[in-house]
Amino acid sequence: SFNEQTTDGLRKAIGEIQKEVPQDKLAGYVVDLRNNPGGLLDQAVSVTSTLMQRGEVVSTRGRNPEETQRFTAHGGDMTKGKPLVVLINGGSASASEIVAGALHDHKRATLIGTRSFGKGSVQTIIPLGAGNGALALTTARYFTPSGHSIQALGIKPDIEVLQDVPDEFKTRSEIKGEASMRGHLSAEGAEQTGSQSYVPPDEKNDKALAAAFNQLRGVT
């Protein structure tokens, strides 16, 4: 998930890869956001900033146009423009969808896997006083840089790859998505529900990961 340590962890991992693999031998990077439920918006912005030079990452839009907020990449591309593949599936939600959507819209990454969850609404928490809990109000929607609303639609991969799901997991291999949640904020357009979320425990059976490596190696 996207917590306070996420960007630091990513930068450290990229630094270690660059130490171990010479630049001329490094084909690119695979960022696996499958079944990542998201988290902090500022981490989504800083993770995207680590992977692309500049540009809008996401905007939030409420009922009034003047409430629109735009968040942009800053800090430079640590991967030095190397090819990127981002893996997504039905369990990729919220901050994961922001990162995938931004990298996709700026043509910075190829998305492989299945359509993401579709959690694209912004909640404002209003405390109700001591001992009375709090009220969560949906106040805005997340939009990718191209103007695509994430809410109840999700992010569609460039290359759809379905995993071979063992029989014992077939009933649980699909996540219903935001559009099937009771009381969800409606999509702007036809809603999309349900997408495969199974990730094989053994890498050698992971068809999406194999497709990502083939993409980076230029194998079709």
C-alpha positions, -999 to 999 in steps of 0.1 A, spaced: 0 0 0 10 37 -3 23 47 31 49 73 43 78 50 34 66 40 -2 85 66 -22 117 62 -1 114 24 -6 110 28 -44 140 52 -47 161 28 -27 151 -2 -49 159 17 -81 193 28 -67 201 -8 -59 192 -20 -93 213 7 -109 243 -3 -88 239 -40 -97 230 -37 -134 250 -16 -159 229 10 -177 236 -6 -211 223 -39 -198 192 -25 -181 162 -31 -204 138 -12 -181 116 -16 -150 85 -34 -140 63 -18 -113 39 -43 -98 8 -25 -84 -15 -56 -85 -37 -60 -54 -23 -27 -41 -52 -10 -24 -37 25 -25 -32 49 4 -18 84 6 -23 108 -23 10 126 -17 28 93 -20 10 86 -53 23 120 -66 59 114 -53 60 78 -67 49 92 -101 75 120 -98 102 93 -93 92 76 -126 86 106 -149 102 139 -155 73 163 -152 36 168 -159 2 165 -143 -3 134 -121 -39 138 -111 -66 163 -106 -95 163 -81 -128 179 -92 -158 188 -71 -191 202 -80 -178 237 -86 -150 242 -112 -131 265 -88 -126 236 -65 -104 218 -90 -70 209 -76 -41 197 -98 -11 177 -86 21 177 -107 53 156 -109 84 172 -95 119 160 -88 128 142 -120 128 107 -134 151 85 -114 149 57 -140 166 80 -166 138 74 -192 142 36 -193 111 17 -205 85 11 -178 58 -16 -175 32 -13 -148 12 -44 -137 -24 -38 -126 -54 -59 -118 -89 -58 -101 -72 -53 -68 -53 -21 -78 -72 8 -63 -70 45 -54 -33 57 -53 -23 27 -75 -48 38 -101 -35 74 -99 1 63 -106 -9 39 -134 -32 64 -150 -6 92 -149 22 71 -163 -1 58 -190 -15 91 -201 20 106 -204 30 76 -225 56 68 -199 46 33 -192 28 3 -208 0 -11 -186 -3 -49 -185 -29 -71 -167 -66 -65 -160 -88 -34 -154 -82 -18 -120 -108 -14 -92 -122 20 -99 -118 38 -65 -117 74 -78 -136 94 -52 -122 118 -26 -135 116 9 -135 145 35 -136 133 71 -157 155 94 -153 148 132 -186 148 150 -172 157 184 -159 137 213 -172 101 213 -195 106 183 -172 93 156 -169 110 122 -187 115 90 -171 107 56 -184 129 28 -175 122 -8 -165 157 -21 -147 152 -54 -135 127 -80 -100 118 -92 -92 124 -129 -61 112 -148 -41 138 -168 -61 131 -200 -94 138 -181 -105 102 -175 -125 97 -144 -113 67 -123 -145 64 -103 -164 31 -110 -145 28 -143 -110 20 -133 -79 21 -155 -78 -2 -185 -45 -19 -194 -29 -15 -228 -24 -53 -229 -49 -74 -211 -34 -106 -197 -56 -131 -179 -40 -156 -155 -47 -193 -154 -66 -196 -122 -65 -229 -103 -100 -244 -97 -98 -239 -59 -94 -201 -64 -119 -196 -93 -147 -183 -70 -124 -158 -54 -102 -148 -83 -123 -118 -94 -128 -86 -74 -162 -70 -79 -149 -34 -82 -161 -1 -69 -191 -1 -93 -207 -30 -74 -203 -14 -40 -236 -4 -23 -240 34 -23 -210 41 -45 -206 74 -64 -218 68 -99 -194 68 -128 -194 95 -155 -203 70 -183 -209 32 -184 -197 16 -152 -173 -13 -152 -175 -41 -126 -154 -71 -118 -119 -79 -129 -95 -107 -123 -73 -102 -92 -54 -136 -90 -16 -135 -89 1 -169 -91 24 -175 -61 51 -189 -84 66 -164 -107 71 -189 -135 33 -192 -138 27 -155 -138 16 -147 -173 14 -109 -167 49 -107 -154 61 -128 -184 44 -104 -207 61 -75 -189 95 -90 -194 87 -97 -231 76 -61 -235 109 -48 -221 130 -72 -242 110 -63 -274 96 -98 -278 61 -100 -292 
